[in-house]
Amino acid sequence: MNLQLSEEQQLLQKSVREFAESEVKPFAKELDESGHFPLAILKKAAELGLTAVAIPEDEGGAGFDHVSYTIVMDEISRCCASTGTAVSVQNSLYCDPLHRAGTPEQKKRLLAPYARGEKIGCFALTEPQAGSNASALQTKAVKKGGSYIVNGTKAWITCGGVADAVIAFVNTDPSKGEKGITALVIEKGMPGFKVGKEEKKLGINATACCELIFSDCEVPETNRLGVEGEGYKIALSTLDGGRIGIGAQAVGIAQGAFDAALKYSQERIAFDQPISKFQAIQFMLADMATEIDAARLLVRKAAWKSDTGARYSMDAAMAKLFASEMATRVTHKAIQIHGGNGYSREYPVERAYRDARITEIYEGTSEIQRLVIAAWVLKG
């Protein structure tokens, strides 16, 4: 693994950082307070190829690798975690599974417009009673002629309120357990598909996180992703890649909080000197910088393994576990360095603290990551 970014990756990092500073950061506070999905920002991101970073150019993507994708997630999330989440869903949870499991016709119809950012996609696995135990999902699909009739409710679907299509995981044969799960691409406007309530959350408030409700929703067989019964496998492999993106998001959130805390410590005067002169503050900054660097390396290692074609499930789980818990620790310290001001919404670190918390939960909780890691470790 080469730790030095290639010239192409360095140029990408520079352009995304400039974009994030000029087009994302100025709206982060407003997005958090209003909860409005950053559609205009996402459209601008698409012009830079950021809605399908690692998807091949002939499928509408930018044609970069997964290390480049982590750079994008890191830089965007440093300025706004909500926007980072939208970018993550479009890349990891919608475009990637269609790239891996879609037919040529599906890639042309259901992938390319989304890769180009002309449309928005999302991923629906979680249900009110099926979170970590995804194989317990109860949304059912019955074959009828050349279509599936879908009934059920999906919960906590990020971007669900604005998506033009959703990769939904449904039970086509309950007797087979997880082997009876199938993936269907359900498009906006199909009869029987409606958006339910939007969730009010602690953080990442501008992500249009909603329930999705299917009532006798008719989905053509041509929208089935992979073969019948292969849905659970598609979901797990998608989450492996998604965890790399969320790890990078956590790194970006922590980096933004660290940058703010470092600047504040050099400007805040107490006892006639900047508080950065105090050893207690220096130790916190040292720990924060070290943990961020360690997490970023774990994330890039997992992305690099993905790019080589090697198995990377354990690496992705390790990266997400460490990076997400690191982000909570670092943002906590960033508030402490700010003192009372850190508790105020006038400063960005309290938002970073709220945003960081979800990275330990979505796309597999920290407990699930530990189970994944332990399973690989015990295999030897």
Secondary structure as UniProt FT lines:
FT   HELIX           7..19
FT   HELIX           20..24
FT   HELIX           25..27
FT   HELIX           28..34
FT   HELIX           39..47
FT   TURN            48..51
FT   TURN            53..54
FT   HELIX           57..59
FT   HELIX           66..79
FT   HELIX           81..88
FT   HELIX           89..95
FT   HELIX           96..101
FT   HELIX           104..106
FT   HELIX           107..111
FT   HELIX           112..115
FT   TURN            116..117
FT   STRAND          121..124
FT   TURN            128..129
FT   HELIX           134..136
FT   STRAND          140..144
FT   TURN            145..146
FT   STRAND          147..157
FT   TURN            158..162
FT   STRAND          165..171
FT   HELIX           174..180
FT   STRAND          181..187
FT   TURN            188..189
FT   TURN            191..192
FT   STRAND          193..198
FT   TURN            205..206
FT   STRAND          210..220
FT   HELIX           221..223
FT   STRAND          224..225
FT   TURN            228..229
FT   HELIX           231..267
FT   STRAND          269..270
FT   TURN            271..272
FT   STRAND          273..274
FT   HELIX           275..277
FT   HELIX           279..308
FT   HELIX           313..338
FT   HELIX           339..343
FT   TURN            345..346
FT   HELIX           349..357
FT   HELIX           358..360
FT   TURN            361..363
FT   HELIX           366..379
//
